[in-house]
Amino acid sequence: MGILEVKNVSKNFGGLKALSDVNLSVRENTVHAIIGPNGAGKSTLLNCLVGKLIPDTGSVMFDGQSVLGRHPYEINQMGISRVFQTPEIFGDLTVLENMMIPILAKRDGTFELNALTSIGSQKDVIERAEHMLEEMSMADKRHFHSGSLSRGDKRRLEIAMCLSQEPRLLLLDEPTAGMARADTNNTIDLLKQIKEERDITIAIIEHDMHVVFSLAERITVLAQGTPLVEDTPENIKGHPKVREAYLGESA
Amino acid sequence: MFGLDKKDTTLLIVVTALVVLAPFILNPFPADSALAQFNAGYPDLMQRFVIFGIFAIGFNLLFGLTGYLSFGHAAFLGVGSYAAVWMFKLLSYNVVPAIVLAVIVAGLFSVLIGYVSLRRSGIYFSILTLAFAQMSYNLAYSVLTPITNGETGLQVYSNDPQILKGDGPDVTHLFGLEMGSAYTLDIGPWSFVFSAGYYFCAIFMLVAFYLAIRIFRSPFGLMLRAVKSNQQRMAYTGLNTRPYTLAAFVISGMYAGLAGGLMAAMDPLAGAERMQWTASGEVVLMTILGGAGTLIGPVLGAGFIKYFENIFSKINDSVLHQWFSFMPDGMEDFMVFIVHPFIGKGWHLTLGILFMLVVIFLPGGLVEGGQRIAAWLRGRGKKPAGGSGDPEHHPKPAPHVAE
């Protein structure tokens, strides 16, 4: 039994079959990559995992509980954090404030009307936020306006925000899309470091094969809404079906 | 002090001093001098300053923090006024039950409107709130006449029950202290008026301001700013945005109800026109003019607009002729002709131009103007105003309305 079990999931948009009969099992404490050509249904699958979309059929179980029909904020509270393709952070707030919000959400739940306590008195939250920033070597930027950070730093901050909630499953949606090579390598190093230091399961959707093969322990190849194969990176590399899906039959 | 940091405490003390000393500050000119018409230190206007200050502070808690632009906030003010006048009619002229009920009723009403309107954001939210407010206005004018007394407006009649009145006074009072009572202090040619009603409202404004600071600096306030910044990230951070925005909406509705209740407490009347969309638009102008999302901005904006409304509108042609009387005849008439559209009934034109100038050149409102002057005085324009000390990273001013 994996920590995340996707069974027979299908999703249609009108006449378009985005996902048909997807089965996927992500084992605890592994890095699981989901790859596939454009339009394979990777993002649709991810959206089904976090509550943004509800599949037409099938089930999605996280740690023995169904996530279907739950709101994204409920799924997050169950222990799934999501990193977006373009970093989603609170661009109007400072880096430190960005960092405090997930920590407050973890501590206080989905809603808390603590309108008359001061932020300054939340020593535990500030301490944890500062510590997290230090760990991600962003402490010197804590009073920066987060909207003015570089793309790589925004990504770093977003990952830090997700990790501060100590999620059991971290979902990454093309974390290096549109990044310069140096930023991509930094992100790979960061994810490697996270994997080594924490008990965390990472599911990653990626286009960039360099990223996939430097991180993943298991790979699922998705094409036209169905999983083709699931295997270790070594076996995937030379797999004929994968070559076919990516390069067309003539290859 | 009071759970505030040093900077906020200073701000609160300064505002308190200004409010307490307002009868002096607003009356700088001797009573019979030509400039006396610029004096704003009479009770009626000072009350309006603080009451609309409360209204704008509350509005800013919603708009400034979450970015949700409500275009129907006057409905809560109107509902507060009606509730207060009903208390006068049923119980007595004592203002305490009136204000308590005004806040409660406005709060309940805003739960209802907020619950529906907050299903949408951006322009759709604005339109929904506007629609609700206009509905309330029209209902108050026609169908709900038994409750609102329609066009005449709700007022207290001598045959109303007033069951707790006994032999209490026939005007609004606080356990016997009449709201209309005032003490006039004459110093030389100056005359300063200290009104019970003004100080009563002022205390409420200071408490409202203090609470607003606390909310701004609380984790709840941080979450509201997060709503404005990125709702998607909030949802994926395990936070439910709906109760946060609803709570902000209700709190700001209660502020509006308090303002409405105080209005009725100063003058026991309530009319439907208080709910009209122009009244809702006015508080939007006040907040943006002063500086949305800042603490003191809405209060400044409210004071600014009320000053214009009451002082500029009173300047008429004969006053202008007096001002320009030193000029030769033709010149004098010409100047009066030029200035005429901007005064009297034309004060809206002056206000409109000022508003445009502020929005274009000072997107942060009057507060930004103040900050720029302060920065210029401190560094003579050399140092940037921001505290980050990082010239490369200047945040763009946040947009006024959340997308």
Chai-1 contact restraints between the chains, C-beta under 6 A:
chainA,res_idxA,chainB,res_idxB,connection_type,confidence,min_distance_angstrom,max_distance_angstrom,comment,restraint_id
A,P72,B,A235,contact,1.0,0.0,6.0,A-B,restraint_1
A,P72,B,Y236,contact,1.0,0.0,6.0,A-B,restraint_2
A,Y73,B,A235,contact,1.0,0.0,6.0,A-B,restraint_3
A,Y73,B,G238,contact,1.0,0.0,6.0,A-B,restraint_4
A,Y73,B,L239,contact,1.0,0.0,6.0,A-B,restraint_5
A,Y73,B,N240,contact,1.0,0.0,6.0,A-B,restraint_6
A,N76,B,Y236,contact,1.0,0.0,6.0,A-B,restraint_7
A,N76,B,G238,contact,1.0,0.0,6.0,A-B,restraint_8
A,Q77,B,G238,contact,1.0,0.0,6.0,A-B,restraint_9
A,R82,B,Y236,contact,1.0,0.0,6.0,A-B,restraint_10
A,E88,B,N230,contact,1.0,0.0,6.0,A-B,restraint_11
A,E88,B,Q232,contact,1.0,0.0,6.0,A-B,restraint_12
A,E88,B,R233,contact,1.0,0.0,6.0,A-B,restraint_13
A,F90,B,A226,contact,1.0,0.0,6.0,A-B,restraint_14
A,F90,B,S229,contact,1.0,0.0,6.0,A-B,restraint_15
A,F90,B,N230,contact,1.0,0.0,6.0,A-B,restraint_16
A,G91,B,S229,contact,1.0,0.0,6.0,A-B,restraint_17
A,D92,B,S229,contact,1.0,0.0,6.0,A-B,restraint_18
A,D92,B,A398,contact,1.0,0.0,6.0,A-B,restraint_19
A,L93,B,S229,contact,1.0,0.0,6.0,A-B,restraint_20
A,I101,B,A226,contact,1.0,0.0,6.0,A-B,restraint_21
A,P102,B,T237,contact,1.0,0.0,6.0,A-B,restraint_22
A,L104,B,P219,contact,1.0,0.0,6.0,A-B,restraint_23
A,A105,B,T237,contact,1.0,0.0,6.0,A-B,restraint_24
A,A105,B,G238,contact,1.0,0.0,6.0,A-B,restraint_25
A,A105,B,L239,contact,1.0,0.0,6.0,A-B,restraint_26
A,T110,B,L239,contact,1.0,0.0,6.0,A-B,restraint_27
A,T110,B,N240,contact,1.0,0.0,6.0,A-B,restraint_28
A,F111,B,N240,contact,1.0,0.0,6.0,A-B,restraint_29
A,F111,B,P243,contact,1.0,0.0,6.0,A-B,restraint_30
A,L113,B,F220,contact,1.0,0.0,6.0,A-B,restraint_31
A,L113,B,A247,contact,1.0,0.0,6.0,A-B,restraint_32
A,N114,B,S218,contact,1.0,0.0,6.0,A-B,restraint_33
A,N114,B,P219,contact,1.0,0.0,6.0,A-B,restraint_34
A,N114,B,F220,contact,1.0,0.0,6.0,A-B,restraint_35
A,A115,B,I215,contact,1.0,0.0,6.0,A-B,restraint_36
A,A115,B,S218,contact,1.0,0.0,6.0,A-B,restraint_37
A,A115,B,F220,contact,1.0,0.0,6.0,A-B,restraint_38
A,L116,B,R214,contact,1.0,0.0,6.0,A-B,restraint_39
A,T117,B,S218,contact,1.0,0.0,6.0,A-B,restraint_40
A,S118,B,G3,contact,1.0,0.0,6.0,A-B,restraint_41
A,S118,B,R217,contact,1.0,0.0,6.0,A-B,restraint_42
A,I119,B,R217,contact,1.0,0.0,6.0,A-B,restraint_43
A,I119,B,P219,contact,1.0,0.0,6.0,A-B,restraint_44
A,H143,B,S388,contact,1.0,0.0,6.0,A-B,restraint_45
A,F144,B,H393,contact,1.0,0.0,6.0,A-B,restraint_46
A,H145,B,P395,contact,1.0,0.0,6.0,A-B,restraint_47
A,S148,B,H393,contact,1.0,0.0,6.0,A-B,restraint_48
A,S148,B,P395,contact,1.0,0.0,6.0,A-B,restraint_49
